[in-house]
């Protein structure tokens, strides 16, 4: 049973059978077709706000779900990417969703693709937006720096080998954002492409970005750090085993997850569409092209 807090539809909780809690937020059209949004890193359910207007325009009920250890969701030691589809099925059943669409944003891409791999019978569509690709695949010699910016790679490696240092680094980032959001954003966004900088000039988008990052660490850094560490491990399934159609959306100016990541996924997915967007960065694809992404998701029943 979902509980609604004083914050209404954005701070809801659902208790799973094993006692863990999943936090979630709802945006868009409450009576629309359900779309589950899987957030990036460091992120949380609030990220789905980027699809609120697009959801209302297109008739989509957009549900952002906190992964274990993020936001309002319970941390679980040893949680794997391949565990997510099982939680999604239980979550969807509790909300009465027989069929639904999934979209993975940035570091949320492995989780939407895991659903496409393991529970395709429950999905009507799957999209990946500014999504990371696998960085370690058995039998392949991948160079992570070709696909993702170096800082995230370094943090992911620290997460796996010296977790306390990685957690301290993330704690410091959160502290800086809480202490002086404007100064922190200037520091963290100084190398962003123009399209992303322009997006963050909007006060609402800027505030949501800050809220998303800070809420990510509501219960500390343990969950987010464990999650980023998974990016440098095998995902537990092969992209070539995904038979359903997957839509990939990638900005040509993305300097966080490089276009090579989308190209790699496209080379492995048997059934896909790759949308490359000129003059768009990482955040701009998510926010400025939300309606296009949503309309394509809803085009398949």
C-alpha positions in Angstrom: 0.0 0.0 0.0 1.4 3.4 -0.9 1.6 6.1 1.7 1.3 9.8 0.7 3.2 12.3 2.8 2.6 16.0 3.3 4.5 16.6 0.1 1.7 14.8 -1.8 2.6 12.8 -4.9 6.3 13.3 -4.8 7.1 11.7 -1.4 5.3 8.3 -1.5 6.5 5.0 -0.1 5.7 1.4 -0.8 6.7 -1.5 1.4 8.0 -4.6 -0.3 7.3 -8.1 0.9 10.8 -8.4 2.4 10.3 -5.3 4.5 12.2 -2.9 2.4 10.7 0.5 1.3 10.7 1.9 -2.2 10.2 5.7 -2.5 8.5 7.1 -5.5 7.1 10.3 -7.0 4.4 10.9 -9.6 4.3 13.5 -12.3 2.4 14.2 -15.5 -1.1 13.0 -16.1 -2.4 10.9 -13.0 -4.8 9.1 -15.3 -2.3 8.6 -18.1 -0.4 5.6 -19.4 2.2 4.5 -16.8 5.9 5.2 -17.4 8.5 4.2 -14.8 11.5 6.6 -14.7 14.8 5.2 -13.4 17.0 8.1 -12.2 20.6 8.8 -12.9 23.5 9.3 -10.4 23.6 11.1 -8.0 19.8 11.2 -8.4 16.5 10.2 -7.0 12.7 10.1 -7.8 12.6 14.0 -8.1 14.5 13.7 -11.4 11.2 12.5 -13.0 10.0 16.2 -12.6 11.7 16.8 -15.9 8.9 14.8 -17.6 6.0 16.4 -15.7 4.9 18.9 -18.4 5.6 16.3 -21.2 3.5 13.8 -19.3 0.6 16.1 -19.0 0.8 17.0 -22.7 1.1 13.4 -23.9 -1.1 11.6 -21.4 1.7 9.8 -19.4 1.7 9.0 -15.7 5.4 9.4 -15.0 6.5 7.6 -11.8 10.1 8.2 -10.6 11.3 5.3 -8.4 14.2 5.6 -5.9 16.6 2.7 -6.2 17.8 0.9 -3.0 19.8 3.3 -0.9 18.7 6.4 -2.7 16.2 8.9 -1.4 13.4 7.2 0.6 14.3 3.6 -0.5 15.9 1.2 1.9 19.6 0.3 1.3 20.3 -3.4 0.7 23.9 -4.7 0.9 25.0 -6.6 -2.1 22.2 -5.3 -4.3 22.8 -6.0 -8.0 21.4 -4.5 -11.3 19.7 -7.9 -12.1 17.8 -7.7 -8.8 15.9 -4.5 -10.0 13.4 -6.2 -12.3 12.1 -8.3 -9.4 11.5 -5.2 -7.3 9.9 -3.4 -10.3 7.4 -6.3 -10.8 6.4 -6.2 -7.1 6.2 -2.4 -7.3 4.0 -2.5 -10.4 1.8 -5.2 -9.0 1.2 -3.1 -5.8 0.2 -0.1 -8.0 -2.0 -2.3 -10.2 0.1 -1.8 -13.3 -0.1 -4.8 -15.5 1.7 -3.2 -18.4 4.0 -0.2 -18.3 6.9 1.6 -20.0 10.4 2.1 -18.6 13.0 4.8 -19.2 16.5 4.9 -17.8 18.2 8.2 -17.4 22.1 8.3 -17.5 23.2 5.8 -14.8 19.6 4.5 -14.7 20.1 2.9 -18.2 21.3 -0.5 -16.9 18.1 -0.8 -14.8 15.7 -0.1 -17.7 17.7 -2.5 -19.9 17.6 -5.1 -17.1 13.8 -4.9 -17.2 13.8 -5.2 -21.0 16.0 -8.3 -20.6 14.2 -10.1 -17.8 10.6 -8.9 -17.7 9.8 -7.9 -21.4 6.3 -9.4 -21.0 5.4 -6.6 -18.6 6.8 -3.8 -20.8 5.3 -2.0 -23.7 8.4 0.2 -24.4 11.9 0.9 -23.2 14.0 4.0 -23.6 17.5 5.0 -22.6 18.2 8.8 -22.3 21.8 10.0 -22.0 22.5 6.5 -20.8 25.7 4.9 -19.7 26.8 1.8 -21.5 28.5 -1.3 -20.0 32.0 -0.5 -18.9 33.1 -4.1 -18.2 31.9 -7.0 -20.3 33.3 -10.5 -20.0 35.3 -11.4 -23.1 35.7 -7.7 -24.2 38.5 -5.3 -23.6 36.6 -2.0 -23.0 38.2 1.3 -22.1 35.8 3.1 -19.8 37.3 6.5 -20.5 36.0 6.2 -24.1 32.4 6.1 -22.8 32.2 8.1 -19.5 33.9 11.1 -18.1 37.0 10.3 -15.9 35.7 11.6 -12.5 32.9 9.1 -12.5 35.2 6.3 -13.4 37.6 7.2 -10.6 34.7 7.4 -8.1 33.3 4.0 -9.2 36.7 2.4 -8.8 37.1 4.0 -5.4 33.6 2.7 -4.5 34.7 -0.9 -5.2 38.1 -0.8 -3.6 38.2 1.9 -0.9 34.5 2.7 -0.3 35.1 4.9 2.8 37.1 7.4 0.7 34.4 7.4 -2.0 31.7 8.0 0.5 33.7 10.9 2.1 34.0 12.5 -1.4 30.3 12.2 -2.0 29.5 13.5 1.5 31.7 16.6 0.8 29.9 17.3 -2.5 26.5 17.1 -0.7 27.8 19.4 2.1 28.9 22.0 -0.5 25.5 21.9 -2.2 23.6 22.3 1.0 26.0 25.1 2.3 26.0 27.2 -0.9 24.1 25.7 -3.8 24.9 28.5 -6.2 28.7 28.3 -5.6 28.6 24.5 -5.8 26.7 24.6 -9.1 29.2 27.0 -10.6 32.0 24.7 -9.6 30.4 21.5 -10.8 29.0 22.9 -14.1 31.9 25.0 -15.3 32.8 22.5 -18.0 29.3 21.8 -19.1 28.3 22.4 -22.8 26.2 25.6 -23.5 22.9 23.7 -23.8 23.2 22.3 -20.3 24.3 25.6 -18.8 21.4 27.3 -20.5 19.0 24.8 -19.0 20.3 25.5 -15.5 19.6 29.2 -15.9 15.9 28.3 -15.4 15.2 28.7 -11.7 12.8 25.7 -11.5 15.3 23.4 -13.3 18.1 24.7 -11.2 16.2 24.1 -7.9 15.1 20.6 -9.0 18.7 19.7 -9.8 19.8 20.8 -6.3 16.8 19.0 -4.7 17.5 15.8 -6.6 21.1 15.6 -5.6 20.6 16.4 -2.0 17.6 14.1 -1.6 19.7 11.3 -3.2 21.6 11.2 0.1 18.7 11.5 2.5 20.0 8.5 4.4 23.7 8.9 3.7 26.1 7.9 1.0 26.3 4.2 1.4 23.6 3.4 -1.2 24.7 5.8 -3.9 28.4 4.8 -3.5 27.5 1.1 -3.8 25.4 1.9 -6.8 28.1 3.8 -8.7 30.5 0.9 -8.0 28.3 -1.3 -10.0 29.1 0.7 -13.1 32.6 -0.8 -13.2 31.3 -4.4 -12.9 29.5 -6.7 -15.4 25.8 -5.9 -15.4 24.8 -9.6 -15.2 23.3 -9.9 -18.7 24.2 -9.3 -22.3 22.7 -6.5 -24.4 22.5 -8.9 -27.3 20.0 -11.0 -25.3 17.4 -8.2 -25.3 14.9 -8.9 -27.9 12.4 -6.1 -27.4 12.8 -2.7 -29.1 14.9 -0.1 -27.2 15.1 3.6 -28.0 18.4 5.3 -27.4 18.6 9.1 -27.0 22.0 10.8 -27.0 23.3 14.3 -27.2 26.3 14.9 -29.5 27.7 17.5 -27.0 27.3 15.2 -23.9 30.6 15.5 -22.0 29.5 13.2 -19.1 28.4 10.2 -21.0 30.0 10.3 -24.4 28.2 9.6 -27.7 30.4 6.5 -28.0 28.3 4.9 -25.2 25.1 5.1 -27.2 27.0 3.9 -30.3 28.3 0.9 -28.3 24.8 0.0 -27.1 23.4 0.3 -30.6 26.0 -2.1 -31.9 24.9 -4.7 -29.4 21.1 -4.3 -29.2 19.4 -6.4 -31.9 16.3 -4.2 -32.0 16.8 -0.5 -31.4 16.4 3.1 -32.7 19.3 5.5 -32.0 18.4 9.2 -31.8 21.4 11.5 -31.8 20.7 15.2 -31.1 23.0 17.9 -32.3 24.1 20.7 -30.0 22.6 18.9 -26.9 24.4 18.0 -23.7 23.7 15.5 -21.0 21.0 17.4 -19.2 19.5 19.1 -22.2 18.5 15.8 -23.8 16.7 14.8 -20.7 14.8 18.1 -20.2 14.6 19.8 -23.6 13.6 16.7 -25.5 11.3 15.2 -22.9 8.2 15.5 -25.0 9.8 13.7 -28.0 11.0 10.9 -25.7 7.6 10.6 -24.1 5.6 10.6 -27.4 7.8 7.8 -28.7 7.4 5.7 -25.5 3.6 6.1 -25.7 3.5 5.2 -29.4 3.7 1.5 -28.7 0.9 -0.4 -26.9 
